[in-house]
């Protein structure tokens, strides 16, 4: 299978202040991240000729996606040859994927990919749950919401319960990855949980959100922005950082797009995305040095580990328990704290962190000799997978 995305590379990254109820305009945060990314790459606004985001502007008062590509285009005064927003597709990674395809096919040379949100500040005026607007009740939501499953926590809990039933997973096993990620966050001053270690006792005694997922199994809503610059490979060679080659991407969807109708609920679409990614590269799971795995809920991490082939089916929790994802392990995972302790940037914080690691710029949490990294975004019915290699 051809893999023309090897003509694309990541050349710069930026992340804004991340926090709860910052009460800063979303554009203020996004511009901080954008200028940081351009400076990091050694580019100027005049060099940027493409822009994309996930999922585009959604409006409303949830703060989940308050800005569109046109607004950033105008704020930066860009002159672009290509722009796009990607509300559907292979989960949050869709924006990165279309940016890679744009530069690989000559539509643009340097593309800003962004995620900006003010979910925490927006919640200051009250939460708006799924189904609050009757227009939202459609598709698979029409089956879940009437049964009281109104939150993604309820949907993710189905996977966790199934793993408990089929594999005998315990809550003590489930505690390990959130605790590991909190430990990583103590070396990341930008993490929302910096300065707040987590113990086994705190995890096991925390309030239940949706059985068996407790408070610390759920990611943290924040205000913040992240920017990734994707460049054509031939335009990346003389920039400030060695280009991070996009070795392969995967967006497979082999089952129905559904939270609850997958034949095997110990798997999710991550298994399809990862399988399609590995078809496009000669690299193997054993070549990967560091991972960023989507952790909207902690149960997704062992499922992503199994999907990528780092361990066998049903072995994810044991793999974590053996210390493989922890500092000094064979596969350091979510080394910036992930979304459970770093804050929910819907996967873009994970991508930012893997890039830092591959550039050797992760300060006190740096993984020695990291040259190949994998990122998986999404949980449940949609997912995207990406393999990065430092040139």
C-alpha angles and dihedrals in degrees: 000000000000119000109197092163088084082084087070130075140177110242107169142016138191138179128190129220107299121209152120119282094349089163090211120136113262090236090055090056093043094051090051090055094043096052090044091053094048091048090047091053096041093243134130132213088263089063096054110093101160138046134184139161145186118272102347122231113328100173121202125106100281093093090221095129113356098161134063131203091257092059094053089043089056096042092054095039091233127179104207137183093199140023136166145164122213114206094163138029133069095004120263092337092070092093093054090047096051090046090054091049091048094056093039090056096043098252091125141356104215120020128189112218114192145181118189129171144160099196095141096052091044090056089059087081093048137288122276110209128207109277095029086120112051090217087072093064102095141102114012091348088070088066098043106039096056088055091056095258094131099145135062085236088066092050095047090048088065090064092047092050091050092052090050090051098045103033105024093242113178131209088243088060091046090055096063101076096046088050092047091050091048088053090053089049090061087070094048113074090191092060117108090229096046109142093020113097119193125224132200090248093053092049096048094045097046120112119274115247100181115348119287093012114084131190094280093051090066127080122242122254111228147162114252149104137230129195129195122188115214116195137184108263094240091050092050100060099086099040128111098269131043103261118257103225116221094230096181143342131201132199102164119160109182098161135045119297093250140119096215108024101066107122092231113038091190084074132050137187089288087079091058095045093048093047092053091047095054090052089067101054142051090221118103135209089263090062093062117103102180137014139205107198124183111258107178078139125012093240089069092066098066089042091054090047090055092043092055091047098246088131138001129277110289093012100096098101092046090049089054092044090055089062099251095132095042128089108295092018127127092258114025104204132198090356096178092058096273120231092305091066106006099051136261112287089150095251099316092099088055091051091047090052095049089051090051090052094050090050091049091240101120095106115204094007097049116145107225116245096359109172105147125047136178129208127194120188127188139034134222115005102005134042145157129203130201134185118203129192129187112236 
